[in-house]
Amino acid sequence: MKRPMEVKGTAFLARKAYLTQEHGAARFEEVLSTVALRDPVFAEPILATARLPVDGFLRFNDAMVTALYGGDDRSYFKFGQGSAEWSFTVGPYRHLALTRSVDQFAASAPVMLRNFFTAGEARAELVGPDQVDTFLSEIESHHVYFEYALMGFFARGLQMVSGREVTMVVRRGFSRGDPDVHYEFHLA
C-alpha cells in the first residue's frame, strides 16, 4: 500500500525563515498560532527531521497567503523563491550555489524534491545552454502550492547557481487543470 505524502520539517523551516524575514517573527507566530488551533502539530517546535501531514501543511501555507498576501495564490512563487534563498545560502544546497554548475543543478532536481517531501517526482533536463525544463509528477494533491512554490524554488535556485536571470514559460500545471507540471526556464 502506498504511503500518503508527508512534508519534511525542512520545508517548514525554509518557509518560516522566509516569512519571518519578510513579515517579522511576531506576525509569523500570530498566524501560526491560529493555524495550530486546527492543526496542533504546529503548536510544537518543528525540527528538520519532523514529518508533517500534507493537508495540514497546505492549510498552514493557505493561512499565510490569506493573512500576509491578501489571498493571492501567486505569492506561492515568493514562498518558493524564499525557500531557495535559504536552501542555497545556509541550507542543504549551498554547495550547489558554489559550483555554478547548471548540469549538477538539473541532476539534483529529484533529490531537492525529496529533501522537502516524501513523495512525488521531480526532474530537470538541460535542453540547451540557455534552457532547463523542469517537471513535477506523481504529486497526490494538485494544490497550486506545489506548482507555484516548487517552480519558484527551482527558478530562484537556478538563478543563484547560474548567476543569470531566469524567465519561466508554463507548459503544463495544476493551475491549468493538468495532472502534472512542466515549466521551461530560460537563462538570459
C-alpha positions in Angstrom: 0.0 0.0 0.0 1.3 3.4 -1.0 2.0 5.8 1.9 0.5 9.2 1.8 2.8 12.1 1.0 4.3 13.9 4.0 6.1 17.2 4.3 9.6 17.2 5.9 10.4 19.7 8.6 13.0 21.3 6.3 10.1 22.7 4.1 8.5 24.3 7.2 11.9 25.7 8.4 12.6 27.2 5.0 9.1 28.8 4.9 9.5 30.1 8.4 12.8 31.7 7.6 11.4 33.4 4.6 8.2 34.6 6.2 9.9 35.8 9.4 12.4 37.8 7.4 9.6 39.2 5.2 7.0 39.9 7.8 8.7 39.7 11.2 8.7 36.9 13.8 5.7 38.3 15.7 3.4 38.3 12.7 4.5 34.9 11.6 3.9 33.5 15.1 0.5 35.2 15.3 -0.7 33.5 12.1 1.0 30.2 13.1 -0.9 30.2 16.4 -4.2 30.5 14.6 -3.2 27.5 12.3 -2.2 25.5 15.4 -5.8 25.7 16.7 -6.8 23.4 13.8 -3.6 21.5 13.3 -1.9 21.0 16.7 1.3 19.8 15.1 2.1 23.5 14.6 1.8 24.2 18.3 5.1 22.4 19.0 8.6 23.2 17.7 9.2 21.6 14.3 12.6 20.1 13.6 14.1 19.4 10.2 13.5 15.7 10.8 9.8 16.1 11.5 7.1 14.7 9.2 4.0 16.8 8.7 0.7 15.8 7.1 0.4 17.4 3.7 -3.1 18.6 4.3 -2.1 20.5 7.5 1.0 21.9 5.7 -1.3 23.2 2.9 -3.6 24.7 5.4 -0.6 26.4 7.1 0.5 27.9 3.7 -3.0 28.9 2.7 -3.4 30.7 6.1 -0.1 32.5 5.5 -1.2 33.5 2.0 -4.6 34.8 3.3 -3.1 36.7 6.2 0.0 38.1 4.7 -0.7 38.3 1.0 -4.4 39.0 0.8 -5.2 35.6 -0.6 -3.0 35.9 -3.7 -2.1 32.4 -4.7 0.7 33.6 -6.9 2.5 34.6 -3.7 3.4 30.9 -3.5 6.1 31.7 -6.1 7.6 34.1 -3.5 7.5 31.2 -0.9 9.5 29.0 -3.3 11.9 31.8 -4.1 12.4 32.5 -0.4 12.9 28.8 0.3 15.6 28.7 -2.4 17.3 31.7 -0.8 17.5 29.8 2.4 18.4 26.4 0.8 21.1 27.8 -1.4 22.8 30.1 1.2 22.5 28.4 4.6 20.5 25.2 3.8 21.2 21.9 2.1 22.1 23.3 -1.3 24.7 26.0 -0.5 27.3 23.7 -2.2 25.4 23.9 -5.5 25.4 27.7 -5.5 29.2 27.5 -5.2 29.7 25.0 -8.1 27.9 27.2 -10.6 27.1 24.0 -12.5 23.7 24.1 -14.2 24.3 20.4 -15.1 24.6 19.5 -11.4 21.6 21.7 -10.6 19.4 19.8 -13.2 20.6 16.4 -12.0 19.8 17.3 -8.4 16.1 18.1 -9.0 14.8 14.7 -7.8 16.9 15.0 -4.6 15.7 18.5 -4.0 12.1 17.5 -4.0 12.8 14.5 -1.7 14.5 16.7 0.8 11.2 18.5 1.4 8.5 15.9 0.6 8.3 12.1 0.9 6.5 11.5 -2.4 6.3 12.9 -5.8 8.8 13.1 -8.7 10.8 16.0 -10.0 13.2 16.0 -12.9 15.0 18.7 -14.8 16.5 18.4 -18.3 19.1 20.6 -19.9 17.5 21.4 -23.3 20.4 23.6 -24.4 22.9 26.0 -22.9 20.1 28.5 -22.1 17.1 26.3 -21.2 16.3 23.9 -18.4 12.9 22.2 -18.5 11.5 21.1 -15.1 8.8 18.5 -14.5 6.7 17.5 -11.4 4.6 14.4 -11.4 3.1 11.8 -9.0 2.1 14.5 -6.5 -1.1 13.4 -4.9 -2.5 16.9 -4.2 -2.9 19.1 -7.2 -3.0 22.2 -5.0 -1.5 25.2 -6.8 1.0 25.5 -3.9 3.0 22.6 -5.3 3.3 24.1 -8.8 4.0 27.7 -7.8 6.2 27.2 -4.8 8.3 24.4 -6.4 8.7 26.3 -9.7 9.6 29.4 -7.8 12.1 27.4 -5.8 13.7 25.9 -9.0 13.7 29.2 -10.8 15.5 31.1 -8.0 17.8 28.2 -7.3 18.8 28.1 -11.0 19.3 31.8 -10.9 21.6 31.5 -7.9 23.6 28.6 -9.4 23.9 30.1 -12.9 24.4 33.7 -12.0 21.9 34.6 -14.8 18.4 35.9 -14.9 15.7 33.2 -15.4 12.3 33.6 -17.1 9.6 30.9 -16.9 7.3 29.6 -19.5 4.4 27.4 -18.3 3.7 24.4 -20.5 1.6 22.3 -18.0 0.4 22.9 -14.5 -2.0 22.3 -11.7 -3.2 25.9 -12.1 -4.4 24.9 -15.6 -6.1 21.7 -14.5 -3.2 19.4 -15.7 -2.3 16.3 -13.7 1.4 17.3 -13.8 3.7 20.3 -14.1 6.1 21.3 -16.9 7.9 24.7 -16.9 10.7 25.9 -19.2 13.3 28.0 -17.6 15.2 30.3 -20.0 18.5 31.7 -18.9 19.3 35.3 -20.1 
